[in-house]
């Protein structure tokens, strides 16, 4: 009771006519965008200073004695300039073979449907075969010796990598940003201030530092993507506090679940073999969730995309995004297997079809864009992508003829002011509010758009413009673009195509969502009701956004940067157990006992059999 009385006196005090609080609210409008810019620029600089540093896991020795390093766990070999090992031999196919290392240290060679074939020690490879240190690979008649790195070389490689920069200074700026924004909301609420708002921002600051401490305890130093996510989540906390103050503490609790999901999924991704094995289980779980949603979901505003269990409501489609990315990503040995691609196409079709049956066409569009990114990265076939786009366009026209509210949204697009009290009600209010905010906004909690339906979800970009200014709203978009830059910058050195495809698909989902949300609310794109990642109020979207962030983090291979990858020093020690100390210069792991027998006729092989050039593929 005493605490409650003290809090009420504090709320009454800041709600009184005090010149200091008025001056604070006026001044902090200009300070917050500056702090936000400093935070994001420091994250950008940290990402840029972490150069693409390629690891070396082995070598292929060429006929002339030169050695070509194997920079990834998955390496393509061929004449194509995009191949990881680019060799200008006319007898090689453009994508001839893949040399792949699994997470136990074993190496395998895969024939990628080459015309010249793949041989190991003279024995033809049908599909794939394990290789060991010193094995001779013959690709289209070109003989290459496989050489595994030694523990000594691996340790030197690890030492040469630059450590990821430390992030605590940026976190100090972020904490100051959170404190100033939270106090501005308290001043705006005045005597009506709810204790949950104060507690939610205190919990948010504590959660930010606890997450950083957890990363440091795992011997990691990079914290850029987490800083970006916490910055956006802070904006989301402000949106909730100003629109539904009673839900502020609940939203922070959901944020904690999202952060937990992020660390849990990142830890799961550390074991590439386990992640790949679970793809079909996760895909089946996603389809089951959508099927339950179709059969037993609750319809809300034209879309049957909610499930209620024990009084708790959530959107299954948000969690299926994680399953979709998980199922779509693939290691290189599966990229060239058409059966796997066909299975993913069928899975994608089932997901988009289920969303169409629910009437959630905005989310269906998000899934479709993610599908296009994954399909192109898996196949490289622009024709198939173009056909998919054409088929989707035809399906879209069919949907508009079946679902009148979809057609109405397209009819309203670019004509919102024709029906300001009808179909264009939300967009016209959003545009008016965004314009009234100017560059620096009216101040957190001082806007009126929050009273419009779905302002804190579908119109959240306009809400940011109104209360925190156009600069802050633009910085929120820039923050998501930083995640795209992060993925592009580090994916070239990623160990596996699984991580690259997953990170790219997650970025595609974030990008299409922010485009549809920001531009849809101001009538530059059709209004689809898609959420702004990390910022829009809603539990399902927030947890799913943090889950997708784990895929983006996994593509970073800087020394002790990503918790989604095992610390290199610890991993090398585990490999070194297979090798006595006296054999420090011997290969880390040669794949087991050598089964090569010189007297075995099966190994007789004439390299000249492939002297004739093969036609261009």
Secondary structure, DSSP 8 states (H G I E B T S, - for coil): -HHHHHHHHHHHHHTS--HHHHHHHHHHHHHHHHHHHHHHHHHHHHHHHS-------EEEE-TTS-EEEE-SSEEEEESSTTSSEE---TTS-TT-EEEEE-TTS-EEEEE-S-SS-EEETTEE-SSEEEE-TT-EEEETTEEEEEEE-BHHHHHHHHHHS-B----HHHHHHHHHHHHHHHHHHHHHHGGG--HHHHHHHHHHHHHHHHHHHHHHHTT----HHHHHHHHHHHHHHHHHHHH-GGGHHHHHHHHHHHHHHHHHHHHHHT-HHHHHHTHHHHHHHHHHHHHHHHHH-EEETTEEEEEEETTEEE-HHHHHHHHHHHHH---HHHHT-HHHHHHHHHHHHHHHHHHHHHT-HHHHHHHHHHHHHHHHHHH--HHHHHHHHHHHHHHHHHHHHH-HHHHHHHHHTT-GGGGTTTTTHHHHHHHHHHHHHTTT-S-TT--SGGGSTTTTTTTHHHHHHHHH-HHHHHHHHHHHHHHHHHHHHHHTT-S-HHHHHHHHHHHHHHHHHHHHHHHHHTTSS-------TTTSS-HHHHHHHHHHHHHHHTT--SBTT-TTS--HHHHHHHHHTTS-GGGTTSBS---SS----TT-GGG---GGGG-S-----
